Amino acid sequence: MSTHRGSHGPGRLGVSDPTSWEADVVLRDGSVCHLRPIRPSDRALIQAFHAKQSPESIYLRFFAPIKEISAKDLTRFTEVDQVDRVALVATVRDDIIGIGRYDVVDPGVAEVAFNISDHYQGKGIGSVLLEHLAAIGQELGIEEFVADVLPQNRKMMKVFTDAGYEVKHHFDDGVIAVSFQIRPTVRSEMVRLSREHRSEAASIKTVLEPDSVVVVGASPRVEALGHLILDNLVRGGFAGRTYAVHPTATEVLGVPCRPTVSAIGEPIDLAVVAVPASEVLGVVDDCAAAGVKSLVVASNGFAESGPEGLRLQQELRARAHANGLRVVGPNTIGVANSTLHLNATVAPRLPHPGRLGLFAQSGALGVAVLATAARRNVGVSVFASAGNRADVSGNDLMQYFIDDPHTEAVGMHLESVGNPRKFSRIARQLAASKPVIVVKSGYSGYSVPPGHTVRPTQVPRAAFDAMMTQAGVMRVENVHQLFDVAALVTSQPLPAGRRVGIVGNAHALGALTADACLDRGLVVTHGPVSLAPEASAQEFAAALHAALDDEQVDAVVTCFIPPLVTADESVVSTVSEVAAQATKPILSTFLGMRGVADPSAGPTLGHGGVPTYPMPEDAVLALDKVSRYAAWRDTDKGERVTYEDIDRHAAFAVIDQVLQDAPAGRALTDDEAGLLLRAYGVPVWPRVRVASADEAVAAAERLGHPVMMKSVSQVLRHSPGLGALRLDLDDAEEVREAFAHLTARFGSLGDPALVVQAMASPGVACVIRSTEDTLFGPVVSFSVAGPPTELLEDVAHRIPPLTDHDVHELVTSVKAFPLLDGHRGAEPVDLPALEEIIGRISVLADDFPEVSALELNPVQASAGGVEVLGAEIAVAKPGLRTDADRRAMTA
């Protein structure tokens, strides 16, 4: 990947050739278009596009009535250098539906223009083209866009003013002259993400809320996949129109058949495809011609079957997107929507309608998830299985769940996460209003199922867990725990805190519950109350009311065994009746009692919606997860960290020069690292490499006594116990003695790499790191130096961009944090100063994927401030981040 720079100033580093600008993009209505650089071979397509435009559109674009584009202009439009003259086209079914371009007019300034097909107005194509041209412009050194717009061209003005940039405009000779800086602003980022959310949610709505469904491959053979899906669709009582396609059959299961989708002659929202893999591409073409909006491909034989299947899957995705379609699958068990009685799955029985949205990746686990929901009486709103996840993923489903009024909580079984950065930001938005429960079977490429393509990752598992915590997601270990939590959040109010009341009728069971609470950090503030075995239903009710009325109680856990006098059913009914009126959550355990579903099956919902668990430990685990989520939801998430004094151009200059000299990348020198960090407001104390005693003395005189001398050799730096460090050297004699001592002791290991540095204030040494991961992108880490980092792996991680709250949590979440907060009477360190250093590093890591590794070590934190004593930085050619700064569907 070569550096690609414009001739008019610095741009982004590591930009590949213009083919890397190609992207599939979801439009406002949920359909898909393809963006690519314009080609000389597009002449005929450009002429055909122009011929279809109305006279008004032509005049608004060219300021003149032009019936046909001249050969000279066609050459000028299609033959561009893609540096000073950049042009993109948006296509559907190989027809051009939009054109966007810019031409450099002054250093760092380019004139931008658009032309959108009359037949595709209102789909947001102009906004998409502007977004991509602005991102490309930044890569190539453009800082400002200008444009001339006719006053009556309100749509084009709206494209500019609604994009979130600070747009300036004035009248000039009968036109509106527009100008704006194209560097993203907080508002432009919000606009981009809002548009992404709206379009991706709309695209999934065509999948999960269709008015019409056709099953392609609806065979008369009972054992055929298409027959099974059509049977479930018919038996489920789908509220919309149902169609079937089979090459020879006239009807299947009472549904009339047509030989092709096109032969139906009516618009179809969703096609469920269940034909052999070799026939799927033909079905895609047929569906595109018939105007189908989305596909659910249940067929197998794709990436899960090997390289040929992978190529077929990639062609499926490309062909569907080229025709404006979204794809669920292939190798999926289907989708379901209880509100519409839509069962387009292979599962014959769905859970009853409810408020839990479910997503699963693999088919087998999808069936298990649905069966478990039905067995535990947890109602489901919608369900989707991604299969091989060629296109639609869990991120898309979360976009839909954010707005779905029928979904109040979300459960997801993930076997892989292809775009963690996007997952994190969408999950955070979803979790702000709806609980999100995730089963993740692994965190790296080792656990990726057949058919899923995921980039490898080098970050530790703790980084994935931190991402989930940062996003407010409740991470659980298995499907059973998923429904432990789901049963609670779909039936009970969220707890206001972590204080628990325990009510039961067995001392041992109450003690077991209390111990489980303490193990998970819950606080028992009421009870355990143990009623007599002969207690009446009224006494049970009174004890529950007393616990609920206690102001020191946020949730109540009940645990009962069969009473001696009162009927089991009366106890169950009493708990249900009390819970129905309660404003605090109640969780129940009924061991060996009649009137309750088999507790071995896990938590069930019934008897007034009270979740019932097999054992108290299961209830306590669910309460722990939910109370932590409730606390996250109520916490101010803070503001995204930004710093006005950052000099990105200076940082770019350092990185650009290094990559020009060493295209493969390398470690920065101390001077280069110091320049880069100073550009981001992080000063590093100078250290002087010395090769003789005289050089050491001279360095000490220049820096000022007292000084320290240490080895920065990679052999020695992680072995503090070897004594490769001498402190408080007050004069030249002590410096010479230290140099002689260290040279004699470590010279046999090679160059001891000695440096002289001024003495820092006493304090707590910390380590701040950032790593550019191929899957996660930038990951920022923090730890207290020494044994907490090197022996105990007490390291906290967060995924930028960070808020000030994220940074604070990063510091306070390490187990060694008391050392920073006045342990054993010590003065607390300056936390705001430490957090500012971390915040600035997070912005640097987010801005420059070329910074492949960065370590500040040690960072000396004290009550008087923070001093960065050492920095090591490596830069390299970056890969493309999965969550880029422009809307694009991840391949």
N, C-alpha and C positions, 0 to 999 in steps of 0.2 A: 504494500500500500504506500504509494508515493505522496510526498507533500505536493499539494496543488494550490498555488497561490496566484491571486490576481496581480495585475501590474500596477494597481493603484493603492497599495497599502497592505498592512498585515491582515491576514485572515485566519481562520481556524486551521489547525495543524492536522496532518494525516488524512486529508480528504482524498478519496480514491477518484478514479475516472468518473465522468458524469453518469455512467450506467448505474452507479451506486445511488443515484437520486431517484431511481425508479421505485414506485411504491403503489400498493393497493390501498385505497382509502375508502372508509365508510362515509357515505353522504348523509345529509340531513334526514332523508326519508328512509334510511336503513339500507339502501342499495349500495353497490360497490362500483367504483371507477378505478381505472389504472392511470397513474401519472408516470410520464417518461420524458426524457429530453426529446426535443423535436429532431427530425432527421431530414436530410435532403430528399429522401424517397417519399416524404409526406406531401409533395406538391399536389398530387391529385386529391388526396384527402382534404387538404386545406381548401382547394378550389370547391370541392363538394360541400364542405362545411359552409363556405361563404355563400354558395348558391342557395342554401336552405334558410339563410338569415333574412329577416324582414328588412325593408328599406330603413325603418327607424333604427334598428340595431346597427346596421351598417353605418348610418350617419353618426350615431353616437360614438362608434369606435373610431372612424376615420375622418370625422368632421366633414364628410363629403359623400355624395351618392355615387358609389362605385359598384357597377353591375357585375364586373368580373375583374379579378385580380390579375394584373399584368404579369408576364413572364419574368420581368425584371424584379417586380416586388415579390413574386413567389420565391425567387432565388434569394432575395434579401431576407425574407422571413424564415426560410428553411435551412439556409447555410449560415450557421453562427459558430463562433469559436468556443462557446460555453465557458467563457471567462469574462471578457468585457461585454459580450452579447450573449445572454442566456435566455433560452426559451423552453418552456414545458408545454406538453399537450396532455389533456385528460381524455381518455378513450373508454367507450363501452362497445362491445362487440366489434372491435377494431375501427369503429367510427369515432372521429374526433368530435368531442362535445364541448371542449373548452380549450382556450389557448392563453397562456400567460407568459410574459417576457419582460426583460429589462435590458436597457442599454446604458452603459456607463457614459455619463456626460461630463463629469468632472472627477478628479481624484476622490474616491470614497462616496460618490453620488451617482445614482442610476435612475433613469426614467423608467417607470413601470407602467404596463398596460395589460388589459385583459379583453377577451372576447368570449362570451359564453353563448352556447346554442340556445336559440329561442325555446326549443323543445325541452330544455333541461334547466330553465330558470327556476329559482326558488329551492334548489337542492344544496346550496352552499358551495358550489364549485369555485366561484370567485374567491371565497374566503380560503378554501383549501389551497388554491394556486398562490395566493398572496402569502400564506403561511410557509409554503415550501420555497418560494422565491426568496423570502426574507431569510430563511435558514441558509439557503445556498449563498445568498449575498454576504452573510456574515462569514461563511467559510472562505469567500474569495475577497474579503477586505472591503466590502461595501458597508457604509455606515448609515446612509440616508437614501430613502426613496422619494422621488418627486413624480408628479403626474399632472397633466392638464385634463380637466373634466368639464364637459359642457354642463351648464346649470340645470338642464332638464334631465340629466343622467343621474337621477336620484339613487338608483340601485348601485351604481359604482361608488358614489359618495358614501353610501351606507357600508359597502365592503371595507372602505378605509376607516370610517369613523367607528364602526362597531368592532374593529379588530383589537382594540385595547391600547393602541399606540397614542402618543401625544401628537395629534394631527394638527398642523397649522395650514390655513388656507386663506386665500384672498382672491378677489377678482382682478383679472389681468387680460385686457384686450378681448373681452367677451367670454372668457373661460375662467374656471375656478382653478387656480394654481395650488396644488396640494403638496405638502412635504412632511416627512416624519422620520425620526430615528428608528431603525429597525431592530435595535437591540431589545430583547424581550423585557417587558416591564412586569411588575406584579399583576397589573390588570390584564395585560395581553396573555400572560400565562393562565390566568383564571378564565379568560374567554376561550382560549384554546382547549383547556380541559373540560369546560362546560360544553363546548361543541362536540368534543369527543364523546362525552357521556351521553348527550342527547342522541347522537347518531348511532352509537353502538347499542344503546337501549332500544332504539327504534328497530334496529336490524334483528334483535332477538325477539322483539314483539311479533314480528312476522312468523317466527318459528313457534312461539308458545301461545300465541293468540290468533290462530288462523281462522278465517271464515270458511275456508274450503281446504280439503286435504285429498290428495290422490296417492294411492299406493301403487307404485310401479313394480310389477312382478307379483301381482296378486294371483298366485297360481291356484287352480282348483285342487291341487294335491294338498291334502291335510298336513303333511309333514313339511311342506315348504315354508320358508321364512316369511314370504309375502303373504301367504294364507294366514299364518299365525297373527301377523300384525293387523291385517284387515279384520280378522275375527275379533281381536281385542278392541279395535276401533269401533266396530259395529255393536259389540256387546256393551261397550262403555257408554253408548248413547250419545256420541259426539253431537254437539248442538249445531254444528255447521253442515255444509254440504260435503258428501263423501263420494269419491270416484275411484275407479280401479282401472288399471292398464294391464292387458295381457295380449300377446300377439294373436291368439286364436280363440280364447274363451269369450263367450258372449256375456256371461255373468258369473260372479263368484260371491257366495254367501248372500245372494239376493241383490248385490250391487252390480249394475250393468257395467260391462267392460268395453273399453276402446283399445284399438291396437297401439295407439300412441297418445301421449299427453296432448299434442297439438290437435288430435282428432276430437277431443272433448269439446272444443269450440267455446269454452268459457274461461274467464280468468281464474287461476288457481293460486292460492297463497303458498301452500306447502306441499312438496312432493316427498314422500317417504319411499326411498329406493331400496329394493330388495331383489336385485338381479345379480348374476355372476359379475365378478370384478371386471372381466373383459368387456362387458356391455355397458358399464357405468358411464363412460365418456359419451357414448351415443345418447344415453338418456339425458345427460347434462345439456347437450345441444338441443335435444327435443324440448326439454323444459324451458330453455332460454327462448326458443322460438315461440313457445306458448305463453310466455310472460309470467312464468312461475317466479316467486320472490325468493324462496329459500328451499334448501334441500336437507333432508335427514337421510344419510347413507348408511343403511344397516348392513350392507354387503361387506364381507371380509375378503381377504386375499390382497391386502394392500401392504403398508409398511411393516406390519407385523409378520409378513411372510418372507421378507428378504429384500435384497437390492432392487429386483425388478418390481416388486410391489411398492417399494418406496418411490421409484420413478413414476409409477402409475398414480400414486397418491399425490405427488407433486403436480402432475399434469391435471389431475382432478381439481385441485385447488386453483391452479392457474386458469383453467378453462372456466370454472365457475365464476371467479372474480372478473375475468375478462367479459363475462356476460352479465355482470352486476349482481350475482347470486352469492349468498352466504351458505356455508356447508357445516352441518353437524355431523361428525364422524370423520372418516368411515369407521366401520366396525363398532358401531354404537348400538345399544339396545333400545334407543329411541327417546322420545320426550312425552310428557304428560302434563295436563292442566286440569285440575279437579273442578274448577269453576265452569269450564266448558265441557266437562265430561270427556275430555280428550285423552285417550289412551293409545298413543301411537308408539307402543313399546312391545317387547316380547313377553312382558310380565302379565299373566292373565288376571292378576288381582292387584289392585292399587289400594293404598291406605285411604281411609275416609277423608273427605275434604277438611282442610285445616289451615293453619297459618305458618307452617314450616316449609320454606323453599329448600329443595334438595338438589345437589349436584354431585355427580360421581364421574370418574374418568373411565375405568374399565367396566366392561359389560357384566362380568361375574359379580363384582362388588356392587354394581348398580342394582342388580337383582336382589342381592343380600340386603342392601340398604332399604329398598322398598319393602321387602318382606319383614324386616325388623320393625320398620315404622308401623306396618299393619298389625304386627303381633303385639306391639306395645301401645296400640291405640293412640298414636301420635298422628294427628291430622296433617296432611301435606297439601300445599297450595299448588306448586308446580314442581316438576322433576325433569332433569336433563342429564343424559350421559354423553360425554364428549367423545368416547371411543378413542381413535388414534389422534384426536385433537389436531387435525390438519388445518382447521380454521377456527371455529368457535371454541372458546376455552372458558375456564372458570372466571377469568377477568370479564369476559363479555356477559356472563350470567350475573355477576355481581352488579354490573352497570344496570341490568334490567331489574334486579331485586331492589335497588335503591328507590325506584319509583313505583314498584308494584304494590297496589293498595291491599292485595290479598295476602301478601307475605309480610310477616312481622318478625320472623327470625330465619336464619339461614344456616344450613348444615352442608359441609362440603367434604368429600373424600378425595384427596389429591394424592396421586402417585408421583407427580412431577409438577414443577412450576417453571414454565418456560420463560416468564418475564417477571422476576421477583419485584423489580422496582415499580412496575405498573400495578402488580398485585398489591403491593404495600399501600400505594396512594389510593387505589379504589377501595380496598378493604377498610382503610381508615375512614373514608367518606361513608361507606355503608354502615360500619360499626358505630358511627356517631348517632345513628337513629335505630338500628336494628342489631340484635346480637348475632355474631358470626362465630360458628363453631367449626373448627377445621381438624380433620384427621389427616395427618401427613405421614405417609409410611416411610419416608426417608427425606434427605435434603440434598443429595448429590446425584450425579449420573449413575451411581451404582444401583440405585433403586428404580431407575427409569424403566417402565414396562415396554415390551415390544411395540413398535409403531410410534413411540413418542420420541421426538428429536429435541434434546436439551443440551445446551452448552455445558461443558464441564465446569466445575467450581473448585477453588482451592480454599475457600473460607471455611472456618470451623463450624460445626453444627450450632454452636452458640450464636453465631451471627444470624442463622435462619430463625432460631427461636427469638432473638432480639427483634428481628423484623416483624414477627407475628405480634409480639408484645407492643412494639411501637405503633402498630396499626390497630391495636385494640381487639385483636382476634383471640378467641379462646382456643388454645391448642390442646387437643386431647390425643390419647394414644391409640384408640381403636373405636370401632363402630359402636360398641356397647357404651363407652363413655360419651360418645357423641349424643346418644339418646338419653343418657343420664342427665346431660345438661339441657338438651332440647326439651325434655319433659318439663323441666323447671321453668325455662324462659317462655314457653308457649302457654303456660297455665297460671303462673303466679307473678305478682309484681316484683320488680327488682328490689333487692335489699338496700337499705339506706346505709349500711355499714357492715362490719364483720362481727357484731355482737350476737350471740346465739343463746336462745332459751331451749332447754331440753325437758320434754315431758314424756313419761312412760309409766309402765307398771311393773318394771323389773329392775332392781338396783344394778345388776351386772350389765344389763343392756344399756342403761343410762351411763354407767361408767365407761363402757366401750365407746359410746358416742362422744362423750366428753374427751376421752383420750384422742379420738380421731380428729376432733376439732382442734385440740392443742397442737397435734402433729402438723396441721396445715396452717397454723397461725391464726385460727379463728379464736375469739375470746368468748368463753362461757360466762355469761353474766346472770343467768337465771337457771337454777337447778344444778344438776339434774334432779327433777322432781320425780319421785317414784311413788305412784299411788298404790294403795293396798290391792291385793288380788281380787277382793270382793267389792271393789269400788263400783258405784253405779254410773250410768251414762251421764247423769247430771254432774257427778263429781269430775268425770273426765272433761266435760265441757267447761266447768268452772276453772280447772287447772289450765286448760288451754287459753281461756280468756285472760287469766291472771298473767300468763307469759306474754300474750300479745299486748296487753295493756301496760306492761312494764316499759317505761321510757328508755331503759338501758338495753332493750332487746330489738334487734333488726330482723331476725328470722327465727322461726321455731322449727325444731326437729322433733318429731314424735317417734316413739319406738315402743310397740306394744306386743305382748304375747297374749294368748287366749286367757281372758279373765275367768275367775271361778264362778261368778254369779251372773254378770251381765252378758248378754248374747254378743257373739263376735260382730254380727251385723250392726248392732246398736253402737258399738264403739266406732266402727267404720263410718256409719252415718253421722255420728256426732262430729268426728273430725271434718267430714265433708261440709256439714252445715256451718261449723265455725269458720272454716276456711272461706266459704262463700261470702262471708261478711267482712273478712279480714283485709286490712290494707298492708299487711306484711306477709312475706312468703311462708308457707308451711310445707314441709317435706315429711313424708311418713314412711315408717317401716312397720309392717304387720307380719310377725313371724308365726307361721302355723295357724293362721286364723281363717275362718270361713268368710265368704262374702268378699274376698279379694282375689284378683287374678293371680295365677301362679307367680309367686315372687321370683322364682329362679329365672324367669324370662327377662328380668330387668324392670326398670321403672315403667309403670303403666299409668295411663290417664283415665280416670273414671271417678265415680262417686263424688261428683262436684268438681272434677278437674284437679284433685290433689295428686301430685306425683308420688307414686309408691315404689320403694326401692327394695331389693332383696335383702340388703344389709345396711346398717347405719353408715358404714364407711363409704358406700356408694353415694348415699345422700350427701354426706359431708364433702366428698370430692366435688360433686356438682355445685354445692353451695359455695365452696371455696372459689371455683372458677367464675361463677356468676357474680359473687361479691367483688372480686378483683375487677371484672369487667365493668360493673356498676361504678366502681371508684374511678376507673379510667374514663368512663363516659362523663362523669361529673367534674373531671379535672380540666382546668383551662389548658388547652393544648399549646398556648403560647403563639408567638409570631415567628415567621421564618427569619433566620438570622441573615442579615445583610449589613454591609459596611461601606459607607460612602467613600472612604479613603483608599479603597483597593485600586491598584493600577494594573488593570488586566493587560494593557499594551506592553508594559515593562515585563510582566511575567511571560507573555507570549514571546517577546524578543529573546529571553533566555532559552526557553524550550525550543524555539524555532532554530536558533543558532546551533544548539546541540544536535538536533535531528538532521540538520543540513550536513554537519560534520560527521555524524555517526547515524545514518538512516535507520539502523537496527536498534538504536538507543544505547544508553550507557548510564553509569552512575555520574552524578554531578560532582564537580569539585566543591570544596568548601566555599570558595568565592561564588560559584554559580548558585549553590544552594542558598547562600546568604542573600544574593540578589533576588532570587525567586521569592523567598519568604518575606523579604522586606516589601516587595510589591504587594503582598497581602497583609502588611502590617504586623508581621511577626519578626521582631529583631532577634538575631542569634549572636550570642557572645562570640567574639573572634577567638580562634585558637590557632596557634602558630606551630607548624611542623618543624621540628629541630633535629638535626643530624649530628650535632656536636655540643659540647658543653658551652663553648663560646656563643653559639647560636641560641642556646637556652638562656644564657645570662642576658643577651641582648633582647630577646623576646620578653623576658621578665621585666627589664627596665622599661621597655616600650609600653607594656600592659599595666605596669604598676604593681608593687608588692602589696599584700601577699599574693602569691600565685600557687597554682597546683600544676603537677606534671603527671601525665597518665599516658597509657598506651591505647591507641585506637586500632590496634591490630585485630583482625577478625578472629585470630586464634585465641586472643586473650580477653576480648571485650566482654564475653559472657561468662567469665570465670572470676568474679570479684574476690573470691577467697585467695587468689594467687598473689595479691599484693602489688598489682601493676598500677598503683596509684599512690602519689605522695602529695599531701595537703599542707597548706599553711607554710609555704616556703617564703621566708621574710627577707632574705638577702641573697647576694650572689653566691656566697659560700654554700648556703643550703641548696641552692639550685644546682651547683656543680656536683655536690654530693649526691643529690637525688638522681641526676643524669647518670653518674657513674654507677650508682646502685642498680638502677633499672636496666642499664645496658648490660651490666655484668650478669644480672639474674636472668634476663630473657633474651640475650643476644644469641644464644644457641638455638633458639626457635626461629631465627631469621630476623628480618627487620622488625624491631619492637614498635615502630611507628609511633614515636613519642611526640606529644604535643604539650605546649605550655599555654595555660589559660588563667585568667584572673580568678581569684577565689569568689565564689558566690556566697550569698547569705545562707546561714543554716536553715534547713527546711526539710520538706518531704520530696524526695526524687520521684518523678512520675514519667510515664512513657505515653506518648501520643503517636498513633500510627494511622496511615490511610493506605488502602490497597485497592487497586483497580482490578476487579474480578471479572472474568469473562461472562459470568452469568449474572451476578448481582450488580455489577458496576462498582461505584466507589463504596467502600466500607471503612468507616472510621472507628478506631478502637482506642480505649483508654485503660490504663492500669497504673498501680503504684509500683515503682521499680524495685528490683531485687526479688526476693523469694516469692512474693505474691504473684509476680509475672512469670518467673522462670521455673518455679517448682509447683505452685498451686494452680496455675492457669486461671488466676482471678482477673480476667480481662472482660471488659464490657464492650459491646459493639452496637453501632447504629448505622442506618442506611441514609445518606444525604438524599435530598435536602433536609436539613434539620431545623427545628424550631428552637427557641431558647429553652423551652420545657424539655425537649429531647436532649439537649446538651446537658442540662442540669441532671436529668435522670441518668445519663451516661456516666457522669462522675459519681453520683450518689449510689449507684447500683452495685459498685464493686464491694466485695466483702471487706476490703481494707480501707473503706472510706473513713472509719473512725480515726485513722491516722491523720487525715486531713481536717478533721472536725474537732480537734482538741482532745485527743486520747490521753488519758492519765494526766490531765491538767495542762497539757501543752497548749500554746496559743493556736487557735484555728487559722488555717491558711486563708489567703485572699481568694475565695472561691469565684467571685465574679471575674477576676483577672484570669484565673485558670480556665474558666468556661469560655472567656473571649478567645483565648488562644485556640481552643478546640473548635469553636465556631468558625474562626477564620480558616483553619485547616479544612473544615468540612466544605466551605465555599470553594476553596482552591481545588479540592478533590472533585467537587461537582462540576466546576468550570473546565477542568483540563483532564480528560481521560488519558492524556499522554503521561501524566504522573502515575507511573505504574506502582511505585512503592515509595512511601515517605515515612520516616521515623524521626521524631524529636526525642532525644534521650541523652542525658537526663533533662527533664523540665523541673527546675527547682522551685517548688511552691512554698511560700512562707507567708507570714502575716503581712509583710511589707510589699508583697507582689509576687510576680512569677518571672523567672529567668530561664531562657532557653539556652542550654549550654552545649548541645550537640545536635546536629541534623544530618541525616543521610537521605538522599533522594535519588531515585532512578527514574528515567523517562524512557519511553518506548513508543513505537507506532501503536496507536490504539485500535482496538476492534470497534465495530459499530455497537453502540449500546442498544440493548433491547427496548429501552424506553427513551426514544429520541425526542428532540425538541421540535418535532413536527408530527402531525398525525400520520400514522402509517401502520398497517396491519403487519404484525411480526410473522415472518415466514417460519 
